[in-house]
Amino acid sequence: STSLANSSYLLISPPSPTVPLPPTPVAPILSPCCRRLEKPPQMGLIDAARLGQTDLVKLRLHEIGFRDADGRTALMWAASNGHYDCVSLLKDGEAGLQDDRGWTALMYAAWGGHVGCIRLLLNFEAYIQNYNHEFPMDIAEIAAREGSNDAARCLYCAQLIRNYDWERTKKRPDSL
């Protein structure tokens, strides 16, 4: 028998003369005109920031401080992907937080070579070390040597962080 409850799933019970089986959910019911789900899934702040969806980030700011399974925040995802406008919206609420490896949003921006995001985050996170005792400047230099497709941009980011340090304190982070 087929039954349609007030849900978005079609439940089908297979005919069985001996043992009745529970209903089996099948694919969600799709709208016939556009072949899309009737109710779109909700996107949280972390996903919106990761994808650079600034309008959705503005609507989900009440989720500031939420973390994913690796301890990453929405700010870290936005910085990692170079979403300047999202970083601008999130920095006041999440700057200074570290993930499960001790990385900050500035470290993710440095690894990706995202100059604009680095400039937004320098005042908040320039002197925070990760759990391997690396500063954001070190992360940018490592990215230039080992991990980045754009080594020149990562070297520029390392220089940007180094210049910030010299202008602000006149000493290197490792001498603090």
N, C-alpha and C positions, 0 to 999 in steps of 0.2 A: 504494500500500500504506500501511497505517496501522500505526504502531508506538508502543507506550507504554514508554518507557524509565523508569528509576527517577528521574524528574524531575517537575516540576509542569507541564510543557508537553506538549501533544499535537502530535506531528510528523506532517505529512501530506506525502507525496511525490506530486506530480501524475503521472498516467500520460503517458508520452511515448515513442513508439516510436523516435525518432531521437536526441535528446540528453537524457540524464538530468539533472534539475535537483536541487540540494541540497534537503533537507527544509526546509519553511517553518514557523517557529513560529507558533502561533495563540494565542488567549487562554489564560490560566492555567486549569487544571482547578479547578472549584469544587466544594465539598462539596455533595452533593445535599440535605442536610437544611436547611442555613441559607444557601446561596448566598454563602458567603464564601470567601476564599482559604484554602487549607489551612494555609499558614504566613504569619502577618501580617508585614508589613515591619517591620524594626527602626527605632525612633526614636532618633536621637542626642540628645545633651545640648542642642544648639542648638534643635532642633525642640521638645523637651520644655519648655524654658524659654520659648520663644516662645508655646507654647500653655498655659502655666501648669500643666503636669503635674508637680506637686511630687514625687509618689512616683517618677516616672521620672527626675526630676532627681537624686534621692538615689541611684538605681541607676547613673547615668552620670557621677558626679563624677570618675571617672578621665579624662574628656575635657575637664577644665578647661583653658582656654587655647586650645582649638580655635577656628578662625575660619571664617566663611563667605566667599563670593566677594568681598564688600565689606569684609572685615576685621572684621566685627561678631562679638562673642563672645556666648555664652549669656546672660551678665549684661546686656549691652546690649539683647538681645531681651526679656528678662524686664522690665527697667526701662521699655523703650519701650511695653510692653503693660500695665504697672502690676501685675505679678504679685509682690506683696510677699513672699510666702513663698519664691518662687524666688530673688528678689534677696537675701534673707536667707541662703540657702544658698550662693550663689555669690560674694558680695561679698569674702570673705576671699581667694579664689583668683584673682579677675579684676579687682578694683577697680584703677583707675589705668591700665588698658589703653585705647588709642585705636584707632579704626577708620581706614579709608583717608582719611577727611576730617578726622581728628583729634578726632572726637567721642568722648566717654566715656559710660558708662552714666548718669551724673548728667545729662548734657546731653539724652539721650533721655528720661529721666524728666521733666526740666524742660519739654521740648517737648510732652510729652503731658499735663502737669499732674498727675502722679502724686505726690501729697504724701507718702504713706507711703514710697515708694521714695526720694524725695529725702532724707527724714530719715535713712534707712539709709546713704546714700552721701555725705552732706556731709563727714564726717570724712576720707574717702578722696580726694575729687575736686573739692572746692570751688574750688581754685586752678589747675586745669589748663585751659589754653587750647586751642582747636582751631586748625586751620591758618589760619583767618581772624582769629586773635587775639581770639576771643570766649570769655568765661567762661560758666559755666552760668547765672549771673544774666542775662547778655545774651541767652542762648538763650530763657529763659523770657519775657523782655520782647518779643523778636521774635515768639515764638509768640502772645503776647497780641495783638500788633498785626496779624500777617499770616497765621498759619497754623493757629490753633486754633479748634475749634468752641466751646470754653469759655474765652473770654478772661479772665473774672473769676478762674477757677481758676489760670490761668497767671500772672496778676498776683500772686495770693496766693503762688504758688511763687517768683516773683522776690523778693517781700518776705521770704519765709522764708529764702532764700539770702542776701539782703542782711543780714538780722538776724543770721544765723550769722556772717557776716563781721565785723560790728560788734562782736558779743559776744566773738569770739575774738581779734581783732587791733586793734580800734579804728581800722582804716583800710580803705578800699575796695581791692578787688583791683587796680585800675588804678594805685594809688599804691605798690604793693609794688616 
